[in-house]
Amino acid sequence: MLPVHLDRTRPEPLPAQLAAAVRRLVTDGTLTTGDRLPSSRALAADLGVARAVVEQAYDQLLAESWVQTRRGSGTFVASGEALPAPAPPPRPATREPSYVRLDAGTPWIDPRHAAGWKRAWREVSATRPPRGYPDPRGLPELRDALAERLARTRGLTVEPDEILVTTGSTDGLRQLLGALGPGDVLVEDPGYRAAVETVRAAGRTVVDHPALAPVIGLAGCAAAYVTPAHQHPLGRVMPAADRLALLAAARQADAVVVEDDYDSEFRYDVAPVPALAALDRSRVAYLGTASKSVSPSLRLGWLVAPPAAHEILVRRRAVTHDTPPWPTQRALLTLLRDGWADKVVRTARRVYADRAPRVAAAMAPHAELAGPLAGMYSTWLTGPASARAARAGARAAGFDLQLLAEYCRSAHLTGFVLGFGGVTDAELDRALSAIADGLSEPPDQPDPLDQ
Ligand SMILES: Cc1ncc(COP(=O)(O)O)c(C=O)c1O
């Protein structure tokens, strides 16, 4: 008989227990191809269960090709080809070394502001959620607060009802693309990788456009995605003439300009550059995010779309209820209303204003700065071998550094993008000297890409 024990106190039904036991006997080699299983009557008697239990187990094993039946002669363990592929042997646990990411998108959040964050969530727990499905645009009081903030900080005058709360910039972009007619999407190159992925996932073709060149034509495009306040990742502010050229091209092609205004609050040399959307609300879709001023993990943003797209999205969201969860919207409301987000931005701006020149001083002997110092990262141009040496230096000290080439599609720029928001001061100092060490060491071998 089979070395099987069934346990009536376990929640799994007896046939499932028996089938699992037979599978185990095959995988551990106790039963091999061609072995005959006991008849259902004999095994049922041996195990003290109803014959139907064994029959059900055998039927299951037959359906999964663990066993075969031969007419009149019984049930046998299936031959090798018929057997389901054995489970792969457990892989030894290999751990990716974990690096502290020097990424461009992680902001610095002052730990002294923890109390405000806690207050926001206490308020959420003490507030009764709205009855029924929410407003398709997002929580009305939050949109009031966002409209006030956009006017005050971005020179953008909008009605609260023109704002759609999203789960972040990429969600805003995804939703917007779903409301536009057919056409390609121009994306800066190098540019924001999440935007590229979002455009592709929407089934649209990405048109590579050199990031620093003016856009003078948008034929065939439904939209152009740009980062005018702080080109991502080259850092440049889009010049006024280029802004006008872009809007003219969009009007001519009946395309929408998507302005991703991801970190414009963090200028520390001049006042934030006004939003492009303030120049032409009918052509520009504005994407804002709480990822820099509150936290990327909150997953909240806002979209101010041109009127036609806005109407489509409101109608659609009224049916799909595709709005961010009420608790996170309600928490952001407290953080905005109590001035918490402004405080975070003010203190973070001071930290970046202190760190950016430190980064510049450490990197300037080795690399050329792209764009003005702003935001929470800076981009450095080098040859490809030096870029890799910088990354190797960073890794040796436990940091992960992004290469500029990773942001390029058709463009051939090399260097690295050094985020300095998501680390402590001590970590930043260590990272900078490790990168500088990497850059000071000549590459071991001439790099074939260096010619
Ligand atoms: C260019 C750009 N846009 C937007 C964001 C923020 O995206 P989200 O709002 O989806 O967090 C980032 C974050 O790093 C960014 O670099």
The ligand as an SDF file (V2000), in Angstrom:
LIG
                    3D

 16 16  0  0  0  0  0  0  0  0999 V2000
   10.0280   64.0530  -14.6840 C   0  0  0  0  0  0  0  0  0  0  0  0
    9.2080   63.5570  -13.5320 C   0  0  0  0  0  0  0  0  0  0  0  0
    7.8890   63.6950  -13.5700 N   0  0  0  0  0  0  0  0  0  0  0  0
    7.1120   63.2640  -12.5620 C   0  0  0  0  0  0  0  0  0  0  0  0
    7.6550   62.6860  -11.4440 C   0  0  0  0  0  0  0  0  0  0  0  0
    6.7390   62.2410  -10.3600 C   0  0  0  0  0  0  0  0  0  0  0  0
    5.9100   61.2460  -10.7990 O   0  0  0  0  0  0  0  0  0  0  0  0
    4.7150   60.7310   -9.8970 P   0  0  0  0  0  0  0  0  0  0  0  0
    3.8040   61.8900   -9.6640 O   0  0  0  0  0  0  0  0  0  0  0  0
    4.0710   59.6800  -10.7460 O   0  0  0  0  0  0  0  0  0  0  0  0
    5.3000   60.2090   -8.6390 O   0  0  0  0  0  0  0  0  0  0  0  0
    9.0250   62.4910  -11.3580 C   0  0  0  0  0  0  0  0  0  0  0  0
    9.6040   61.8210  -10.2070 C   0  0  0  0  0  0  0  0  0  0  0  0
   10.7180   61.4710  -10.1390 O   0  0  0  0  0  0  0  0  0  0  0  0
    9.8250   62.9480  -12.4280 C   0  0  0  0  0  0  0  0  0  0  0  0
   11.1550   62.7890  -12.3910 O   0  0  0  0  0  0  0  0  0  0  0  0
  1  2  1  0
  2  3  1  0
  2 15  2  0
  3  4  2  0
  4  5  1  0
  5  6  1  0
  5 12  2  0
  6  7  1  0
  7  8  1  0
  8  9  2  0
  8 10  1  0
  8 11  1  0
 12 13  1  0
 12 15  1  0
 13 14  2  0
 15 16  1  0
M  END
$$$$
